[in-house]
Amino acid sequence: MSEGSTGGAPRPRPGITRDTAFFWEGVAESRLRIQRCVDCGALRHPPGPACPKCASLAWDHVEASGRGRIHSFVVVHHPKVPAFDYPHPVALVELEEGTRFVADLVGVKANAVEIGMPVEVEFHTPAEGQTLPRFRPVTDAG
């Protein structure tokens, strides 16, 4: 189970641009923001300057529920980067809102990950201070 104890190695920091700043500002506030086209309403992630459906440059964002299901996943074994624990499960999550999101998967052993598994976002701030979204399986107790 990978919970982020990396022996002190810093995680790579994400690239923040004018197109992604709103997303990272939301993450810092424990909010999962998804870009939305003002003209056609399409949601898109990762954020970008133009809508891939209608080419509009007008956009805003919505706050996602943070709930979804695993659509696909990989378990990274190599190359080993000191900032990550291995095996390292990474999930493609289909959010309730219909867009997909790639992030670390925690709280489950790599060999227990399943397509369709319900998950929810959590926000993790490692020692170096950059808050990151990651997903955790939903327990029946909720």
Secondary structure, 3 states (H helix, E strand, C coil): CCCCCCCCCCCCCCCCCCCCHHHHHHHHCCCCEEEEECCCCCEECCCCCCCCCCCCCCEEEEECCCEEEEEEEEEECCCCCCCCCCCEEEEEEEECCCCEEEEEECCCCHHHCCCCCEEEEEEECCCCCCCEEEEEECCCCC
